[in-house]
Each structure stands twice: as structure tokens, then as C-alpha cells.
Amino acid sequence: MPDRYHDQEGKTVAFRTMSGFFPEPILKDCLELWRAINVPMPVPDQLSLMHRDGCPEKYWHIDGVVPVPGLDDPDNMGQGNEDEIKHLDTRLPEATRNTLQMLQDMTGIARARLMSMNSRSCYTIHTDATPRAHIALQTHDKVWFIIEGAAPFHIPADGSVWIIDTTRKHTVVNGARDGLDRIHIVATVPHEFEEQFRARDLTK
């Protein structure tokens, strides 16, 4: 499969940056943490894997998803300063924590979340403040990333990390009929990655 995707003008909208991860054990570990927390989730399809300094442990799972009591204004959507949400949840098993730490050391990711998407669903069209790193843990060929100006593309669960220019208008569609959830780890990456998009343009 391609290692990058472009828009109609040849500008890069997504590229593969790392590979060699093992999706199955990471997915198992993250889902076990999700079950162990065993509290109602304010956003039922997201689990935070990182938290800020000063965030009480009982709120680690929602930091960067919704406002944290005592840390955030209730109206700020819980995102705050994304770069500050950088401490991995120590309740994750060591192997998965080490994998994510290696990814953080190499790319500077922050605000990592486990995000689940039901079949027969899509996100609203939106933009993000910075590009996003995606590791597909569970997916299928009826899930498509759609970015303004580019043809739809699919990210396989093959152990790769994809950097996606979500500063553009975008959405994701899970077009499966029933029971085929799409589960990714999604994290912010620094603005410096925007230069890496331009280095891969077909128009340079």
C-alpha cells in the first residue's frame, strides 16, 4: 500500500512514519484498562492514555477528553493545552507503556487517546489545532479517512504509525453494517510535523 497520500494539488495529507508495532497486545491492554476503570465514561467512545501534571488519578481517564474538575473551565471542552497532556497512564501494562513511551520519545506525541468508532457512523467535519498520529488497532476495509481535497483512504491495522494533517477539514466514516468497530490510538504531534508534510509534497 502507499506510504503517503496527497490532495489534488500534490500536497501531502498523510504519511507513514514508523512501523513494527503489534496492534493486538496494545489493543488488549488498553481495553483491559478501560474495563478496570469501571466507571461511567462521559464520552463513551474515548479513553485518555495520558494526563497532565496535577491531574488526580481518578480523572486520568478523562484528561483531554472533557474538562477535569478543579483543573479546567467547565466550558473548554476538556482539551486545554494539548502539549501538557503528556504523562502516560502508569496503570497500563509495562510492554504497552514502553511502546507508547518510545513513540513519544521519537515523535513528541501528547494527548494520546484510545478512540472507538461504531459501525454505521461518521464524525462531524472538523479541524484540529495540530496534525494527529494514528495507530490503527482494529479496523476493516469499510473505514475511510476523508480530508478536504484528497481522495478517501484507509489506514490498516498493520503496526504502522500514520501522521495525518487534520488541520484540514476532515471526517472518518465507518461504513460497516454491524458490530465492526474501528479502534485507534490518536495523539497530537508538534507543529514541526507540518514541515514533514511539505517535504513529501509532489509539488516541491
C-alpha positions in Angstrom: 0.0 0.0 0.0 1.2 3.6 -0.4 3.3 5.2 2.4 1.7 8.6 1.8 -1.4 10.3 0.4 -1.8 13.6 -1.5 -4.5 16.0 -2.3 -5.4 17.1 -5.9 -2.6 19.6 -5.9 0.1 17.1 -4.9 0.3 18.3 -1.3 0.8 15.5 1.3 -2.2 14.9 3.7 -1.0 11.7 5.4 2.2 9.7 5.6 3.5 6.6 7.4 6.3 7.4 9.7 7.0 4.3 11.8 6.2 0.6 11.7 6.8 -2.6 13.6 4.2 -2.2 16.4 2.0 -5.1 17.4 -1.7 -3.9 17.4 -3.3 -7.0 19.1 -1.5 -6.8 22.5 -1.8 -3.0 22.6 -5.5 -3.2 22.0 -5.9 -6.0 24.6 -4.0 -3.9 27.3 -5.9 -0.7 26.5 -9.3 -2.4 26.6 -8.4 -4.2 29.9 -7.6 -0.8 31.4 -10.8 0.6 30.1 -12.8 -2.2 31.8 -10.8 -2.0 35.0 -11.6 1.7 35.5 -15.3 0.6 35.7 -16.9 4.0 35.9 -19.4 5.7 33.5 -17.4 7.4 30.8 -18.6 11.0 30.0 -17.6 10.4 26.4 -18.2 6.7 25.9 -16.0 6.2 22.9 -12.8 7.8 24.3 -10.3 6.8 27.0 -7.3 9.1 27.7 -4.0 7.3 27.9 -2.1 10.4 29.1 -2.7 13.1 31.7 -1.3 16.4 32.9 0.8 17.3 36.0 -1.6 17.8 38.9 -4.4 15.7 37.5 -5.8 13.4 40.2 -5.6 9.7 39.3 -9.3 9.3 39.4 -9.5 11.7 36.4 -6.6 10.4 34.3 -9.0 8.5 32.0 -10.8 11.8 31.0 -8.0 14.3 30.9 -8.0 15.8 27.4 -11.5 14.3 26.7 -13.7 16.5 28.9 -13.0 19.2 31.5 -11.3 17.9 34.6 -12.9 19.3 37.8 -10.5 21.7 39.5 -8.2 22.0 36.5 -10.4 23.2 33.7 -13.1 25.7 32.9 -16.3 23.6 32.5 -16.8 25.1 29.1 -13.4 24.5 27.5 -14.2 21.0 26.0 -11.5 19.4 28.1 -8.7 19.9 25.7 -6.8 22.7 27.4 -3.2 22.9 26.4 -2.7 19.7 24.5 1.1 19.7 24.9 0.7 19.5 28.7 -1.2 16.2 28.5 1.9 14.1 28.2 2.3 11.7 31.1 1.4 8.1 30.3 -1.1 6.3 32.5 1.1 4.1 34.7 -1.8 1.6 35.1 -1.1 0.4 31.5 0.9 -2.8 31.3 4.6 -2.2 31.0 5.0 -3.5 27.5 2.3 -1.2 26.0 3.5 1.7 28.2 7.1 1.2 26.9 5.8 1.1 23.3 3.9 4.4 23.7 6.9 5.9 25.5 9.1 5.0 22.6 6.7 6.6 20.2 6.5 9.7 22.4 10.3 10.0 22.6 10.6 9.8 18.8 7.7 12.0 17.7 6.7 14.1 20.7 3.2 12.9 20.9 0.8 14.2 23.6 -2.9 13.8 24.5 -3.0 10.1 23.4 -6.4 8.6 23.5 -8.0 5.3 22.7 -10.9 6.1 20.3 -13.6 3.6 19.3 -16.0 4.2 16.5 -19.1 2.2 16.0 -20.2 0.8 12.7 -22.7 2.8 10.6 -21.3 6.1 11.9 -19.1 9.1 11.0 -17.7 12.1 12.7 -18.7 15.7 12.1 -16.5 17.6 9.7 -13.9 19.5 11.8 -10.3 20.7 12.0 -7.7 20.2 14.7 -5.1 22.6 16.0 -2.2 20.3 15.1 -1.7 17.1 13.0 -2.6 13.8 14.6 -0.7 10.5 14.9 -2.9 7.4 14.3 -2.1 3.8 15.2 -4.9 1.5 13.9 -5.5 -1.3 16.4 -8.8 -2.7 15.0 -10.3 -1.8 11.7 -11.6 -3.1 8.4 -11.8 -2.1 4.7 -15.1 -0.1 5.1 -13.4 2.6 7.3 -12.3 5.6 5.3 -10.5 8.8 6.3 -11.8 11.8 4.3 -9.8 15.0 4.0 -10.8 18.1 2.1 -9.3 18.0 -1.4 -8.0 14.4 -1.2 -9.4 11.0 -2.2 -10.7 8.9 0.7 -8.0 6.5 2.2 -7.9 3.6 4.6 -5.4 3.1 7.5 -4.8 -0.6 8.1 -4.0 -2.2 11.5 -0.6 -3.3 10.4 1.5 -1.9 13.2 2.3 1.4 11.5 2.0 5.0 12.7 0.4 7.5 10.4 0.7 11.2 10.7 -2.4 12.9 9.3 -2.9 16.6 8.5 -6.0 17.0 10.5 -5.6 20.8 10.5 -7.5 20.5 7.2 -11.3 19.8 7.2 -11.8 16.1 7.7 -14.0 13.3 8.9 -13.9 9.5 9.3 -16.6 7.1 8.1 -17.2 3.6 9.4 -19.4 2.1 6.8 -19.6 -1.4 8.1 -23.1 -2.8 8.6 -23.0 -4.0 12.3 -20.5 -4.9 15.0 -17.3 -3.9 13.3 -15.8 -1.1 15.5 -12.8 0.9 14.4 -10.4 1.4 17.3 -7.3 3.7 17.0 -4.8 5.3 19.3 -5.0 9.0 18.3 -2.4 11.6 19.6 -1.4 15.1 18.9 2.0 15.8 17.3 4.0 19.0 17.4 3.6 21.7 14.7 7.1 20.8 13.4 5.5 17.8 11.7 3.9 20.2 9.2 7.3 20.6 7.7 7.5 16.9 7.1 4.2 17.1 5.1 5.7 19.7 2.9 8.9 17.6 2.4 6.8 14.8 0.9 4.7 17.0 -1.4 4.7 16.1 -5.1 4.8 19.8 -5.9 8.1 20.8 -4.3 
